[in-house]
Amino acid sequence: MEPVGEVAWESMRRPSPDELRRLLAWAPERGVLSVSVVIDPTDRGGGWRVALEDALRPVLESAERAQHDVKIGLRTVAEAVLERFPGNSPPPEGRGQIGFVEVARKGRREEWHSYRIPPHSTNAIHGHRPYLRPVIEVADDGAAMGVVAVSGDQARLWEWELGILSELEDFTLTATGDWRERKAQRPSDPARFRGAGASGHDQHDERVEAHRERFIKRVADRAASDAAGREWRDVLVFGEVEHVRRLEDGFGSREPRHVYRKNVVSEPTSRIAERVEELLPGLNRERELRLVESVKESAYSGKELASLGPQETLEALGQGRVEHLLFDADRDYRGHGIEEGLSYEGPPLGDDGLPVAELMIERAIETAAAVTPLEGEAAAALDEQDGVAALLRY
């Protein structure tokens, strides 16, 4: 018997593949109401709650055609969802809430998760098991990446994930060329001394440069190690051109993909987080475009290591051949009809059958394939393929 209560994964954390597969295996008798809510913390008028009410309305209307126990269960669950977000209370924590609630009058299982980045839209969907598209979209937008700020004598390293920036290291260069954890402000050149001749100054400058080069190399080594160990998707580097170039050289094969050439190493973490948030949409769109280009290059190379279009991609997913699934996040695939004739275990979702995007996501989770919802220019680049493509394993 399934446990009752809020379990699964912690708020503000991406679900693991095992947790997603566990949700896929959850199929209670009367189904699950899946809810995603976009929260605007500055909206004191409750517009976000009105959007939730609007999303629940068609679910309740469709329930009128369902069996009596499902109808009563859905009404009860919808009321419980609205009670979770009372109209006279301030907005809940984070900028997004995603919940899965078993359709039952009592003793029901439900899971709610709060995120610092919002889902793409406010939705409510009743199906035979959890609707995972919003979770996948948030997890992709909020995938972990490293953030490095570097100057000639200081470096700081953070991890960004799901809108949360956590500082990992803060080191400064000492006069002897060692690095230590930074405790307080100090002069930018602690090794400066007075009364030396030109030759002494030259030797001193050479030593300082050698120290800085070794220091930045160590920073690069640490960041590259964390990138591998923590499975960062990208590394974003802040720093002036000279120091960033040295850092890139030190990364070797794990060269950072994104650089922002400005010295921000002394800024508070809160300001660094704002900078990351400002840059993030552009970084994600750039990454998505590279993926689309890679898929098309593979598809037209004759190596048959890519699929183009929903039908071809669904067939490859059914065969476990997909390595990385791409689909247009702004398309409504419900009622597409492409699922007709494909083998699928389980009852349909609603009158239109299982939405194509959700079917692809489920197949990807079951076969450990990566999933990237596309937006903007990257999504438009797949218009001729009906917004769907994939890189294949074989």
C-alpha positions in Angstrom: 0.0 0.0 0.0 1.3 3.5 -0.9 2.2 5.8 2.0 0.0 8.8 2.8 1.5 12.3 3.0 4.1 14.5 1.5 7.1 12.3 0.7 9.2 11.7 -2.4 11.9 14.4 -2.9 12.7 17.5 -0.9 11.5 20.9 -2.0 14.1 23.0 -3.9 15.8 19.9 -5.3 15.7 18.2 -8.6 14.1 14.7 -8.6 16.4 11.8 -9.3 15.7 9.3 -12.1 14.6 6.7 -9.5 12.1 9.2 -8.0 10.7 9.9 -11.4 10.3 6.2 -12.1 8.6 5.8 -8.8 6.1 8.4 -9.7 5.4 6.7 -13.0 4.6 3.5 -11.1 2.0 5.3 -9.0 -1.4 4.7 -10.5 -4.2 4.7 -7.9 -7.7 3.5 -8.8 -9.3 6.9 -9.4 -6.2 8.6 -10.8 -4.1 11.5 -9.8 -4.7 15.3 -10.0 -1.4 16.9 -11.1 -1.1 20.6 -10.4 1.5 23.2 -11.3 1.3 26.8 -10.0 3.3 29.8 -11.2 3.7 32.1 -8.2 4.3 35.8 -8.5 5.6 36.9 -5.0 4.9 40.5 -5.8 1.3 39.9 -6.8 -0.7 40.8 -3.7 -3.9 40.8 -5.7 -3.9 37.0 -5.9 -3.8 36.8 -9.7 -1.8 33.6 -9.5 -4.6 32.0 -7.4 -7.2 33.0 -9.9 -5.1 31.3 -12.6 -5.2 28.1 -10.5 -9.0 28.3 -10.1 -9.2 28.7 -13.9 -7.0 25.7 -14.4 -9.1 23.5 -12.1 -12.4 24.5 -13.7 -12.2 22.3 -16.8 -11.1 19.4 -14.7 -14.2 19.7 -12.6 -16.4 20.1 -15.7 -15.0 16.9 -17.2 -15.6 15.1 -13.8 -19.3 15.6 -14.3 -19.1 12.9 -17.0 -17.1 10.5 -14.9 -18.3 7.8 -12.5 -19.8 9.0 -9.3 -16.9 8.1 -7.0 -14.4 9.8 -9.4 -16.6 12.9 -9.6 -16.9 13.2 -5.8 -13.2 12.5 -5.3 -12.2 15.2 -7.8 -14.4 17.8 -6.2 -12.9 16.9 -2.8 -9.3 17.1 -4.1 -9.9 20.3 -6.0 -11.2 22.0 -2.8 -8.2 20.7 -0.9 -5.8 22.1 -3.4 -7.5 25.6 -3.2 -7.4 25.3 0.6 -3.7 24.8 0.4 -3.5 28.3 -1.2 -6.0 30.4 0.8 -7.0 33.7 -0.8 -6.4 35.8 2.4 -2.8 34.6 2.8 0.5 35.8 1.3 1.9 33.9 -1.6 3.6 30.6 -0.7 7.3 30.0 -0.7 9.2 30.1 -4.0 8.0 31.0 -7.4 6.5 27.6 -8.3 4.5 24.8 -6.7 4.0 21.4 -8.2 1.7 18.8 -6.6 0.4 15.3 -7.2 -2.8 14.4 -5.3 -4.5 11.1 -5.3 -8.2 11.3 -6.2 -9.9 10.1 -3.1 -12.2 11.5 -0.4 -9.9 10.6 2.5 -6.7 8.8 3.3 -5.2 10.0 0.0 -1.6 10.3 -0.9 -0.3 13.7 -2.0 3.1 15.2 -2.7 3.9 19.0 -3.0 7.2 20.6 -4.0 8.3 24.2 -4.0 10.8 25.7 -6.4 12.6 29.0 -6.7 12.0 28.9 -10.5 8.5 28.6 -11.8 7.0 25.9 -14.0 6.1 27.1 -17.6 2.4 27.6 -16.8 -0.3 27.0 -14.2 -2.1 23.8 -15.0 -4.3 21.1 -13.5 -4.6 17.7 -15.1 -6.4 14.6 -14.0 -4.9 11.4 -15.3 -4.3 7.8 -14.4 -0.9 8.7 -12.9 1.2 11.9 -12.3 1.6 14.3 -15.2 5.4 14.8 -15.2 5.9 17.4 -17.9 6.0 20.4 -15.5 8.6 18.6 -13.3 10.8 17.9 -16.3 10.6 21.5 -17.5 11.6 22.9 -14.1 14.4 20.3 -13.7 15.8 21.2 -17.1 15.6 25.0 -16.6 17.2 24.6 -13.2 19.9 22.0 -13.8 23.0 22.4 -11.7 25.9 24.5 -13.0 29.1 26.0 -11.5 29.7 29.7 -11.1 33.2 31.0 -10.8 34.3 34.6 -10.1 38.1 35.2 -10.4 40.5 38.1 -10.1 44.3 38.2 -9.9 44.3 37.3 -6.2 40.9 36.1 -5.2 38.5 33.4 -6.5 35.0 32.3 -5.4 33.1 29.2 -6.4 29.4 28.6 -6.2 26.9 26.0 -7.3 23.6 27.1 -8.9 20.6 24.8 -9.0 16.9 25.5 -9.2 17.4 29.2 -8.6 19.5 28.7 -5.5 23.2 29.8 -5.4 25.3 28.2 -2.8 28.9 29.3 -2.2 31.4 26.4 -2.1 34.8 28.1 -1.8 36.2 31.6 -1.2 40.0 31.7 -1.5 42.7 34.4 -1.7 46.3 34.4 -2.9 48.9 35.0 -0.2 52.2 36.7 -0.6 54.0 33.3 -0.7 51.9 32.1 -3.6 49.7 29.8 -1.4 45.9 30.1 -1.3 43.8 30.3 1.8 40.3 30.8 2.7 39.4 34.5 2.7 38.6 35.9 6.1 38.5 39.6 5.6 39.3 42.4 3.2 42.9 43.1 2.5 45.0 45.2 0.1 44.9 44.1 -3.5 48.7 43.6 -3.5 49.8 42.4 0.0 53.3 41.6 -1.3 54.1 45.3 -2.1 57.2 46.7 -0.4 59.0 50.0 -0.4 62.5 51.0 -1.2 63.4 48.4 -3.8 65.3 49.2 -6.9 64.1 48.6 -10.5 65.6 45.1 -10.6 63.9 44.2 -7.3 60.6 45.4 -8.6 61.1 43.4 -11.8 61.8 40.2 -9.8 58.9 41.0 -7.5 56.5 41.4 -10.4 57.7 38.2 -11.9 57.1 36.3 -8.7 53.6 37.9 -8.3 52.7 36.9 -11.9 54.0 33.3 -11.3 52.0 33.1 -8.0 48.9 34.3 -9.8 49.3 31.9 -12.6 49.6 28.9 -10.2 46.7 30.3 -8.1 44.3 30.5 -11.1 45.5 27.1 -12.3 44.5 25.7 -8.9 41.1 27.4 -9.1 40.6 25.9 -12.5 41.5 22.4 -11.2 39.1 22.8 -8.3 36.3 24.0 -10.5 36.9 21.3 -13.1 36.9 18.6 -10.4 33.6 19.9 -9.0 32.1 20.1 -12.5 32.8 16.4 -12.9 31.9 15.3 -9.4 28.8 17.4 -9.1 27.7 16.7 -12.7 27.4 20.4 -13.6 25.8 21.0 -17.0 27.8 24.2 -17.5 30.3 26.5 -15.8 29.7 30.2 -15.9 32.9 32.4 -15.3 33.0 36.0 -14.2 36.3 37.8 -14.5 38.5 40.2 -16.5 39.9 38.9 -19.8 43.4 38.1 -18.6 42.3 36.1 -15.6 39.5 34.3 -17.5 41.9 33.3 -20.2 44.2 31.7 -17.7 41.3 30.0 -16.0 40.1 28.6 -19.3 43.6 27.3 -20.1 43.6 25.5 -16.7 40.3 23.7 -17.3 41.8 21.6 -20.1 39.2 19.3 -21.6 36.6 20.7 -19.2 36.8 24.2 -20.5 33.9 26.4 -19.2 31.3 27.1 -21.9 30.1 30.5 -20.8 32.2 33.5 -19.7 31.2 37.0 -18.6 34.2 39.3 -18.7 33.7 41.5 -15.7 35.3 41.4 -12.2 32.5 40.8 -9.7 34.5 38.7 -7.2 33.9 41.2 -4.3 30.1 41.3 -4.8 27.8 39.6 -2.3 26.3 36.2 -3.2 22.9 37.7 -3.6 24.1 40.0 -6.3 25.9 37.2 -8.1 22.6 35.2 -8.0 20.9 38.1 -9.7 23.5 38.2 -12.4 23.1 34.5 -13.0 19.4 34.8 -13.2 19.7 37.6 -15.7 22.0 35.5 -17.9 20.2 32.2 -17.5 17.6 32.5 -20.3 20.2 33.3 -22.9 22.5 30.5 -21.7 19.6 28.0 -21.9 18.6 29.1 -25.3 22.2 28.9 -26.5 22.5 25.3 -25.1 19.2 24.3 -26.7 20.2 25.6 -30.1 23.5 23.6 -30.0 21.4 20.5 -29.2 19.1 21.1 -32.2 22.1 21.7 -34.5 23.7 18.5 -33.2 20.6 16.5 -33.8 20.1 17.8 -37.4 23.8 17.3 -38.2 23.5 13.7 -37.0 20.2 13.1 -38.9 21.6 14.4 -42.2 25.0 12.7 -41.9 23.7 9.3 -42.9 24.7 7.7 -39.6 21.1 7.3 -38.5 21.9 8.5 -35.0 19.0 10.9 -34.8 15.3 10.9 -35.2 13.1 13.8 -36.6 9.4 14.2 -35.9 7.0 12.7 -33.3 6.3 9.4 -35.0 9.9 8.5 -35.7 11.0 9.6 -32.2 8.2 7.7 -30.4 9.2 4.5 -32.2 12.8 5.1 -31.2 11.7 5.7 -27.6 9.8 2.5 -27.7 12.9 0.6 -28.8 15.0 2.2 -26.0 17.3 3.8 -28.6 16.9 7.5 -27.5 19.8 9.1 -25.8 18.4 12.7 -25.6 14.8 13.8 -26.4 14.0 17.3 -27.6 10.5 18.8 -27.9 8.9 22.2 -28.2 7.9 23.3 -24.7 5.3 25.7 -26.1 3.4 23.3 -28.2 0.2 21.6 -27.0 0.5 18.1 -28.2 -2.8 17.0 -26.6 -5.0 15.3 -29.2 -2.2 15.0 -31.7 -3.3 11.5 -32.5 0.2 10.2 -33.2 -0.1 7.7 -30.4 -2.7 5.7 -32.3 -1.4 2.2 -33.1 1.5 2.5 -30.7 1.7 0.0 -27.8 1.0 1.6 -24.4 0.1 0.0 -21.2 -2.5 1.8 -19.1 -5.8 3.7 -19.6 -5.8 6.9 -21.7 -5.7 10.4 -20.2 -9.1 12.1 -20.9 -11.0 11.9 -24.1 -8.0 12.8 -26.4 -5.8 10.0 -25.2 -2.4 10.5 -23.6 -0.7 13.7 -24.7 2.2 13.1 -27.1 4.7 15.1 -25.1 3.8 13.2 -21.9 4.0 9.9 -23.6 7.5 10.8 -24.9 8.6 12.0 -21.4 7.3 8.7 -19.8 9.2 6.6 -22.4 12.3 8.7 -21.9 12.2 8.3 -18.1 11.6 4.5 -18.4 14.7 4.2 -20.7 17.0 6.7 -18.8 17.1 9.2 -21.7 17.8 12.9 -21.1 15.0 15.3 -21.9 15.2 18.9 -22.9 12.1 21.1 -23.6 13.0 23.7 -26.2 12.0 27.4 -26.2 12.3 30.3 -28.5 14.7 30.1 -31.5 15.6 26.5 -30.7 12.0 25.4 -30.7 11.3 27.3 -34.0 14.3 25.4 -35.6 12.2 22.2 -35.2 9.0 23.5 -36.8 9.4 21.4 -39.9 9.8 18.3 -37.6 6.6 19.2 -35.6 8.7 20.3 -32.7 10.2 16.9 -31.9 13.7 15.3 -32.4 16.2 13.1 -30.6 19.8 12.0 -30.5 20.0 8.2 -30.6 22.2 5.7 -28.8 22.4 3.4 -31.9 
